[in-house]
Amino acid sequence: MSLQKSPKDKENNYLKKGAKLSGMALQMGLTIYLGNALGKWLDKTYDLGFAETALTLLSIAASMYLMIRQVTHINK
């Protein structure tokens, strides 16, 4: 019984990590887009003037936090 991983296992592991990273990029873009869209809607509906900027910045911060957390989990 060998504890070493075969080259095929290592290749599959890299592909799985790459797929997870690609999904995270999509998640980050979608989070920022939805935060911006919600802010635009709030500004237009309630005539606020600051909601788009605030929610966009908040969604950027949230998506960065989630990405960092997921990357550290992948690299464990």
C-alpha contacts under 8 A as a table, 3 or more apart, distances in Angstrom:
res1	aa1	res2	aa2	distance
2	S	5	K	7.99
5	K	8	K	7.96
5	K	9	D	5.91
5	K	10	K	6.54
6	S	9	D	5.23
6	S	10	K	6.46
7	P	10	K	5.08
7	P	11	E	6.12
8	K	11	E	5.09
8	K	12	N	6.22
9	D	12	N	5.11
9	D	13	N	6.14
10	K	13	N	5.01
10	K	14	Y	6.31
11	E	14	Y	5.18
11	E	15	L	6.29
12	N	15	L	5.02
12	N	16	K	6.17
13	N	16	K	5.12
13	N	17	K	6.26
14	Y	17	K	5.12
14	Y	18	G	6.09
15	L	18	G	5.00
15	L	19	A	6.12
16	K	19	A	5.12
16	K	20	K	6.27
17	K	20	K	5.11
17	K	21	L	6.21
17	K	74	I	7.11
18	G	21	L	5.09
18	G	22	S	6.18
19	A	22	S	5.11
19	A	23	G	6.24
20	K	23	G	5.10
20	K	24	M	6.24
21	L	24	M	5.00
21	L	25	A	6.42
21	L	71	V	7.87
22	S	25	A	5.22
22	S	26	L	6.55
23	G	26	L	5.14
23	G	27	Q	6.16
24	M	27	Q	4.88
24	M	28	M	6.03
24	M	67	M	6.59
25	A	28	M	5.09
25	A	29	G	6.23
26	L	29	G	5.22
26	L	30	L	6.10
27	Q	30	L	5.17
27	Q	31	T	6.05
27	Q	63	S	7.83
28	M	31	T	5.21
28	M	32	I	6.30
28	M	60	I	7.90
28	M	63	S	5.26
28	M	64	M	7.52
28	M	67	M	7.49
29	G	32	I	5.31
29	G	33	Y	6.08
30	L	33	Y	5.04
30	L	34	L	6.04
31	T	34	L	5.29
31	T	35	G	6.15
31	T	59	S	6.20
31	T	60	I	7.72
31	T	63	S	6.53
32	I	35	G	5.13
32	I	36	N	6.16
32	I	56	T	6.18
32	I	59	S	5.16
32	I	60	I	5.73
32	I	63	S	7.27
33	Y	36	N	5.15
33	Y	37	A	6.10
33	Y	56	T	7.87
34	L	37	A	4.98
34	L	38	L	6.02
35	G	38	L	5.21
35	G	39	G	6.16
35	G	52	E	7.77
35	G	55	L	5.39
35	G	56	T	5.24
35	G	58	L	7.72
35	G	59	S	5.51
36	N	39	G	5.04
36	N	40	K	6.18
36	N	52	E	5.64
36	N	53	T	7.53
36	N	55	L	6.20
36	N	56	T	4.79
36	N	59	S	7.89
37	A	40	K	5.10
37	A	41	W	6.20
37	A	52	E	7.53
38	L	41	W	5.08
38	L	42	L	6.16
38	L	52	E	7.21
38	L	55	L	7.50
39	G	42	L	5.09
39	G	43	D	6.09
39	G	51	A	4.76
39	G	52	E	3.60
39	G	53	T	7.09
39	G	54	A	7.50
39	G	55	L	5.58
39	G	56	T	7.07
40	K	43	D	5.11
40	K	44	K	6.10
40	K	51	A	7.04
40	K	52	E	5.02
41	W	44	K	5.14
41	W	45	T	5.89
42	L	45	T	5.12
42	L	46	Y	5.68
42	L	47	D	7.30
42	L	48	L	7.03
42	L	51	A	6.36
42	L	52	E	7.46
43	D	46	Y	5.60
43	D	47	D	4.87
43	D	48	L	4.74
43	D	49	G	5.36
43	D	50	F	6.96
43	D	51	A	5.79
43	D	52	E	6.55
44	K	47	D	5.34
44	K	48	L	7.46
48	L	51	A	6.35
49	G	52	E	7.34
50	F	53	T	5.64
50	F	54	A	6.14
51	A	54	A	5.07
51	A	55	L	5.80
52	E	55	L	5.41
52	E	56	T	5.94
53	T	56	T	5.20
53	T	57	L	6.15
54	A	57	L	5.30
54	A	58	L	6.09
55	L	58	L	4.89
55	L	59	S	5.94
56	T	59	S	5.13
56	T	60	I	6.18
57	L	60	I	5.07
57	L	61	A	6.24
58	L	61	A	5.15
58	L	62	A	6.12
59	S	62	A	4.97
59	S	63	S	5.97
60	I	63	S	5.22
60	I	64	M	6.11
61	A	64	M	5.17
61	A	65	Y	6.19
62	A	65	Y	5.10
62	A	66	L	6.19
63	S	66	L	5.06
63	S	67	M	6.03
64	M	67	M	5.06
64	M	68	I	6.14
65	Y	68	I	5.28
65	Y	69	R	6.17
66	L	69	R	5.09
66	L	70	Q	6.08
67	M	70	Q	5.13
67	M	71	V	6.07
68	I	71	V	5.19
68	I	72	T	6.20
69	R	72	T	5.35
69	R	73	H	6.27
70	Q	73	H	4.99
70	Q	74	I	6.17
71	V	74	I	5.03
71	V	75	N	6.23
72	T	75	N	5.23
72	T	76	K	6.48
73	H	76	K	5.49
